[in-house]
Amino acid sequence: MHVGLGLPISDPAALLDWARRADAGPFRTLGLLDRLVYDNPEPLVALAMVAGATSRVHVQTEVLLAPLRDPALLAKQAATLDRMSGGRLVLGLGVGGRADDHLASGTDLRTRGRRMDEQLAIMRRLWAGEPYSAECGPIGPAPLRPEGPEILFGGFQPAALDRVGRWGGGFLAAAAPSWAGSLFDAVRRSWKDNGRAGEPRIVAQINVALGPEEVSDDARAAMGAYYEFSGRADVMLAGMLTTPTEIRTALAEFDGLGADEVMFYCYGRDADQVDRLADVVS
């Protein structure tokens, strides 16, 4: 089972330090979340910088809010990053649920799921080299694979889980081990029901803060502000893991559930967490 790091969003300039440390350590992936109406770096731009500062780790959106974006431009951006990073892009996608993001992008919150399915069909066509339409030609560059970068789908609703089977790729689960197992099972059923060969890739995510008390305080403040809109910030904060024992226990539980990778999502800015988490993994 691989382990990756979700990068903190509160200090974009520090991300390259995080990235270089992670590239030298045991981590497979560096992830970055997406919002529009929030003080966070745009993930494709930021991850392009991260990819350029590293040589080994994958760069992953978790999750990119696809319905906020034009599908042709998104296909071009993703293919460009895929090619220039040597195939290290993992495109985690979700529909988003915050009304302000959709207001700012001029998209309809009510139709976001249908819009993402339409986007996926367009992007897959473009990545395969087909014309955009009868009046408009192909859009390059071509990604390294005709089907495009690896795609993960995030979400909890049945329609979101079923996308994994319908479109292929894998599942990104921001859920504790205690209830992630049922989500994994639903995704695997969708995979088989849609006649997919092999198994879907399962990526879990847990929130961590490892270090002195000020590291945990910084992480809680940043995470609480991020989830304030939901009215469930206290629940999310209660699930943050802050000791090596807690983190190792969660890793063992996800391994038992058959996860392929676990992302340690960090809201605290202290880059020394990279080294502390590397020690936990080792």
Kinemage of the C-alpha trace (Angstrom):
@kinemage 1
@onewidth
@group {chain A} dominant
@subgroup {mainchain}
@vectorlist {calphas} color= white
{ca met a 1} P 0.000 0.000 0.000
{ca his a 2} L 1.364 3.397 -1.016
{ca val a 3} L 1.239 6.588 1.039
{ca gly a 4} L 0.875 10.161 -0.206
{ca leu a 5} L 0.602 13.683 1.202
{ca gly a 6} L -2.189 16.209 0.791
{ca leu a 7} L -0.545 19.627 0.723
{ca pro a 8} L -1.679 22.489 2.976
{ca ile a 9} L -3.366 25.399 1.199
{ca ser a 10} L -2.681 28.343 3.496
{ca asp a 11} L 0.830 29.179 2.222
{ca pro a 12} L 1.254 28.454 -1.519
{ca ala a 13} L 4.877 29.643 -1.568
{ca ala a 14} L 5.822 26.891 0.900
{ca leu a 15} L 4.522 24.055 -1.252
{ca leu a 16} L 7.746 23.597 -3.192
{ca asp a 17} L 9.608 22.913 0.060
{ca trp a 18} L 6.980 20.311 0.942
{ca ala a 19} L 7.260 18.834 -2.548
{ca arg a 20} L 11.041 18.490 -2.572
{ca arg a 21} L 11.046 16.868 0.875
{ca ala a 22} L 8.316 14.426 -0.152
{ca asp a 23} L 10.099 13.587 -3.415
{ca ala a 24} L 13.113 12.503 -1.370
{ca gly a 25} L 10.997 10.412 0.986
{ca pro a 26} L 8.699 7.376 0.932
{ca phe a 27} L 5.656 9.163 -0.506
{ca arg a 28} L 4.108 8.256 -3.857
{ca thr a 29} L 1.754 11.188 -4.393
{ca leu a 30} L 1.255 14.866 -3.591
{ca gly a 31} L -2.367 16.034 -3.601
{ca leu a 32} L -4.077 19.414 -3.563
{ca leu a 33} L -7.718 20.302 -2.981
{ca asp a 34} L -9.841 22.648 -5.090
{ca arg a 35} L -12.132 25.559 -4.323
{ca leu a 36} L -12.938 28.679 -6.313
{ca val a 37} L -14.340 31.085 -3.706
{ca tyr a 38} L -11.609 30.481 -1.139
{ca asp a 39} L -8.044 31.539 -0.364
{ca asn a 40} L -6.352 28.476 -1.856
{ca pro a 41} L -4.014 28.030 -4.831
{ca glu a 42} L -5.552 26.863 -8.103
{ca pro a 43} L -4.594 23.174 -8.156
{ca leu a 44} L -3.554 22.620 -11.774
{ca val a 45} L -1.304 25.688 -11.739
{ca ala a 46} L 0.157 24.804 -8.337
{ca leu a 47} L 0.680 21.145 -9.206
{ca ala a 48} L 2.445 22.105 -12.432
{ca met a 49} L 4.939 23.991 -10.255
{ca val a 50} L 5.175 20.990 -7.915
{ca ala a 51} L 5.774 18.617 -10.832
{ca gly a 52} L 8.553 20.852 -12.095
{ca ala a 53} L 10.228 20.885 -8.675
{ca thr a 54} L 10.166 17.080 -8.347
{ca ser a 55} L 11.184 14.082 -10.409
{ca arg a 56} L 9.375 11.097 -8.954
{ca val a 57} L 6.150 11.782 -7.046
{ca his a 58} L 2.750 11.827 -8.703
{ca val a 59} L 0.696 15.032 -8.540
{ca gln a 60} L -2.996 14.625 -7.798
{ca thr a 61} L -6.069 16.853 -7.651
{ca glu a 62} L -8.308 15.789 -4.786
{ca val a 63} L -10.677 16.716 -5.973
{ca leu a 64} L -10.793 19.086 -8.923
{ca leu a 65} L -14.298 20.540 -9.231
{ca ala a 66} L -14.808 19.699 -12.883
{ca pro a 67} L -18.248 21.315 -13.383
{ca leu a 68} L -16.732 24.744 -12.682
{ca arg a 69} L -14.502 24.414 -15.757
{ca asp a 70} L -14.820 24.329 -19.524
{ca pro a 71} L -14.241 20.715 -20.647
{ca ala a 72} L -12.132 21.501 -23.721
{ca leu a 73} L -9.780 23.752 -21.780
{ca leu a 74} L -9.634 21.288 -18.881
{ca ala a 75} L -8.777 18.469 -21.289
{ca lys a 76} L -5.962 20.563 -22.755
{ca gln a 77} L -4.610 21.594 -19.354
{ca ala a 78} L -4.665 18.031 -18.017
{ca ala a 79} L -3.030 16.587 -21.145
{ca thr a 80} L -0.316 19.251 -21.020
{ca leu a 81} L 0.514 18.529 -17.373
{ca asp a 82} L 0.354 14.787 -18.035
{ca arg a 83} L 2.862 15.058 -20.888
{ca met a 84} L 5.209 17.519 -19.223
{ca ser a 85} L 5.312 15.571 -15.948
{ca gly a 86} L 6.060 12.276 -17.669
{ca gly a 87} L 2.652 10.797 -16.847
{ca arg a 88} L 2.677 11.717 -13.156
{ca leu a 89} L -0.705 13.483 -13.136
{ca val a 90} L -3.631 11.825 -11.360
{ca leu a 91} L -6.865 13.672 -12.014
{ca gly a 92} L -9.131 13.369 -8.984
{ca leu a 93} L -12.538 14.756 -9.939
{ca gly a 94} L -15.700 15.709 -8.052
{ca val a 95} L -18.810 17.802 -8.582
{ca gly a 96} L -18.544 20.113 -5.557
{ca gly a 97} L -21.399 21.163 -3.330
{ca arg a 98} L -20.756 24.780 -2.405
{ca ala a 99} L -23.160 27.231 -3.976
{ca asp a 100} L -20.703 30.147 -4.008
{ca asp a 101} L -18.236 28.248 -6.215
{ca his a 102} L -20.966 27.706 -8.796
{ca leu a 103} L -22.166 31.288 -8.556
{ca ala a 104} L -18.662 32.565 -9.265
{ca ser a 105} L -18.162 30.210 -12.222
{ca gly a 106} L -21.610 30.831 -13.703
{ca thr a 107} L -22.563 27.148 -13.512
{ca asp a 108} L -25.730 25.525 -12.202
{ca leu a 109} L -25.351 23.734 -8.874
{ca arg a 110} L -28.452 21.643 -9.588
{ca thr a 111} L -27.065 20.049 -12.767
{ca arg a 112} L -23.436 19.590 -11.702
{ca gly a 113} L -23.511 15.787 -11.825
{ca arg a 114} L -24.948 15.638 -15.336
{ca arg a 115} L -22.499 18.321 -16.444
{ca met a 116} L -19.517 16.302 -15.210
{ca asp a 117} L -20.658 13.216 -17.086
{ca glu a 118} L -20.910 15.318 -20.250
{ca gln a 119} L -17.452 16.761 -19.581
{ca leu a 120} L -15.919 13.307 -19.154
{ca ala a 121} L -17.297 12.177 -22.508
{ca ile a 122} L -15.849 15.268 -24.223
{ca met a 123} L -12.457 14.965 -22.526
{ca arg a 124} L -12.101 11.273 -23.318
{ca arg a 125} L -12.870 12.006 -26.989
{ca leu a 126} L -10.341 14.817 -27.134
{ca trp a 127} L -7.639 12.785 -25.384
{ca ala a 128} L -8.165 10.040 -27.971
{ca gly a 129} L -7.441 12.576 -30.734
{ca glu a 130} L -10.970 12.992 -32.037
{ca pro a 131} L -12.302 16.371 -33.262
{ca tyr a 132} L -14.210 18.514 -30.804
{ca ser a 133} L -17.143 18.684 -33.251
{ca ala a 134} L -17.975 18.641 -36.949
{ca glu a 135} L -17.027 22.319 -37.133
{ca cys a 136} L -13.988 22.187 -34.812
{ca gly a 137} L -10.899 19.995 -35.029
{ca pro a 138} L -8.864 18.048 -32.464
{ca ile a 139} L -7.364 19.742 -29.417
{ca gly a 140} L -3.844 18.789 -28.392
{ca pro a 141} L -1.434 17.965 -26.985
{ca ala a 142} L -2.173 14.278 -26.737
{ca pro a 143} L -1.737 12.771 -23.265
{ca leu a 144} L 0.683 9.897 -22.822
{ca arg a 145} L -2.170 7.374 -23.006
{ca pro a 146} L -5.136 7.598 -25.421
{ca glu a 147} L -7.598 7.341 -22.510
{ca gly a 148} L -5.917 10.275 -20.787
{ca pro a 149} L -4.458 10.638 -17.286
{ca glu a 150} L -5.517 8.314 -14.500
{ca ile a 151} L -8.855 9.473 -13.075
{ca leu a 152} L -10.148 9.097 -9.528
{ca phe a 153} L -13.676 10.056 -8.505
{ca gly a 154} L -14.505 11.519 -5.122
{ca gly a 155} L -17.903 11.648 -3.450
{ca phe a 156} L -20.323 9.750 -1.254
{ca gln a 157} L -23.627 9.617 -3.130
{ca pro a 158} L -24.546 6.504 -5.186
{ca ala a 159} L -24.198 8.416 -8.473
{ca ala a 160} L -20.675 9.489 -7.531
{ca leu a 161} L -19.650 5.964 -6.526
{ca asp a 162} L -21.103 4.499 -9.715
{ca arg a 163} L -18.985 6.813 -11.892
{ca val a 164} L -15.959 4.704 -11.031
{ca gly a 165} L -17.485 1.710 -12.782
{ca arg a 166} L -19.028 3.666 -15.635
{ca trp a 167} L -15.915 5.664 -16.516
{ca gly a 168} L -13.102 3.508 -15.134
{ca gly a 169} L -10.238 4.710 -12.982
{ca gly a 170} L -10.573 4.666 -9.231
{ca phe a 171} L -12.114 6.071 -6.084
{ca leu a 172} L -10.877 8.743 -3.692
{ca ala a 173} L -12.470 8.273 -0.268
{ca ala a 174} L -12.309 11.056 2.310
{ca ala a 175} L -13.769 8.763 4.962
{ca ala a 176} L -12.622 7.171 8.199
{ca pro a 177} L -11.870 3.431 8.130
{ca ser a 178} L -14.988 2.787 10.234
{ca trp a 179} L -17.300 3.624 7.319
{ca ala a 180} L -14.985 3.628 4.288
{ca gly a 181} L -15.421 -0.126 3.843
{ca ser a 182} L -19.030 0.184 2.670
{ca leu a 183} L -17.991 2.838 0.134
{ca phe a 184} L -15.210 0.589 -1.164
{ca asp a 185} L -17.688 -2.275 -1.536
{ca ala a 186} L -20.124 -0.096 -3.500
{ca val a 187} L -17.375 1.035 -5.854
{ca arg a 188} L -16.211 -2.534 -6.435
{ca arg a 189} L -19.803 -3.599 -7.197
{ca ser a 190} L -20.120 -0.785 -9.720
{ca trp a 191} L -16.851 -1.875 -11.292
{ca lys a 192} L -18.083 -5.437 -11.796
{ca asp a 193} L -21.600 -4.402 -12.829
{ca asn a 194} L -20.090 -2.325 -15.617
{ca gly a 195} L -17.985 -5.230 -16.878
{ca arg a 196} L -14.618 -3.774 -15.935
{ca ala a 197} L -11.612 -6.068 -15.821
{ca gly a 198} L -9.408 -6.215 -12.752
{ca glu a 199} L -10.148 -3.975 -9.762
{ca pro a 200} L -10.709 -0.240 -9.251
{ca arg a 201} L -7.898 1.692 -7.625
{ca ile a 202} L -8.883 2.727 -4.089
{ca val a 203} L -7.284 5.789 -2.505
{ca ala a 204} L -8.198 6.752 1.075
{ca gln a 205} L -7.663 10.113 2.746
{ca ile a 206} L -7.143 10.947 6.428
{ca asn a 207} L -6.492 14.299 8.074
{ca val a 208} L -3.310 14.469 10.113
{ca ala a 209} L -1.213 16.980 12.082
{ca leu a 210} L 2.040 15.679 13.506
{ca gly a 211} L 4.375 17.730 15.652
{ca pro a 212} L 4.323 20.183 18.575
{ca glu a 213} L 1.063 21.598 19.859
{ca glu a 214} L 1.362 24.687 17.670
{ca val a 215} L 1.316 22.445 14.580
{ca ser a 216} L -1.972 20.868 15.664
{ca asp a 217} L -3.402 24.276 16.563
{ca asp a 218} L -2.475 25.673 13.144
{ca ala a 219} L -4.016 22.655 11.411
{ca arg a 220} L -7.233 22.866 13.423
{ca ala a 221} L -7.630 26.573 12.707
{ca ala a 222} L -7.118 26.101 8.962
{ca met a 223} L -9.306 22.999 8.749
{ca gly a 224} L -12.048 24.534 10.873
{ca ala a 225} L -12.182 27.594 8.609
{ca tyr a 226} L -12.313 25.396 5.514
{ca tyr a 227} L -15.233 23.302 6.774
{ca glu a 228} L -17.090 26.130 8.514
{ca phe a 229} L -19.619 26.328 5.680
{ca ser a 230} L -20.775 22.757 6.337
{ca gly a 231} L -21.812 23.170 9.958
{ca arg a 232} L -19.817 19.990 10.659
{ca ala a 233} L -16.361 21.456 11.268
{ca asp a 234} L -16.292 20.011 14.789
{ca val a 235} L -16.923 16.507 13.439
{ca met a 236} L -14.117 16.859 10.893
{ca leu a 237} L -11.723 18.201 13.511
{ca ala a 238} L -12.527 15.313 15.840
{ca gly a 239} L -11.280 12.920 13.172
{ca met a 240} L -7.863 14.546 12.783
{ca leu a 241} L -5.046 12.164 13.759
{ca thr a 242} L -2.221 13.713 15.769
{ca thr a 243} L -0.047 10.853 17.051
{ca pro a 244} L 2.116 8.235 15.323
{ca thr a 245} L 0.066 5.472 16.934
{ca glu a 246} L -3.218 6.841 15.594
{ca ile a 247} L -1.749 7.205 12.116
{ca arg a 248} L -0.236 3.716 12.057
{ca thr a 249} L -3.531 2.249 13.270
{ca ala a 250} L -5.442 3.971 10.458
{ca leu a 251} L -2.906 2.736 7.906
{ca ala a 252} L -3.332 -0.833 9.129
{ca glu a 253} L -7.128 -0.539 8.987
{ca phe a 254} L -7.092 0.801 5.425
{ca asp a 255} L -4.649 -1.900 4.411
{ca gly a 256} L -7.095 -4.449 5.780
{ca leu a 257} L -9.875 -2.890 3.693
{ca gly a 258} L -7.795 -3.274 0.543
{ca ala a 259} L -6.887 0.370 -0.088
{ca asp a 260} L -4.121 0.879 -2.642
{ca glu a 261} L -2.956 4.190 -1.206
{ca val a 262} L -3.611 6.425 1.792
{ca met a 263} L -3.237 10.201 1.542
{ca phe a 264} L -2.203 12.050 4.701
{ca tyr a 265} L -3.963 15.384 4.308
{ca cys a 266} L -2.148 18.194 6.133
{ca tyr a 267} L -3.721 21.559 6.972
{ca gly a 268} L -0.847 22.689 9.201
{ca arg a 269} L 1.877 24.638 7.399
{ca asp a 270} L 4.966 23.226 9.137
{ca ala a 271} L 6.956 21.397 6.430
{ca asp a 272} L 8.806 19.392 9.084
{ca gln a 273} L 5.664 17.259 9.133
{ca val a 274} L 6.915 15.663 5.914
{ca asp a 275} L 9.912 14.223 7.759
{ca arg a 276} L 7.867 13.228 10.819
{ca leu a 277} L 5.303 11.428 8.659
{ca ala a 278} L 8.088 9.743 6.715
{ca asp a 279} L 9.354 8.328 10.013
{ca val a 280} L 5.877 7.004 10.802
{ca val a 281} L 5.641 5.284 7.419
{ca ser a 282} L 9.129 3.841 7.749
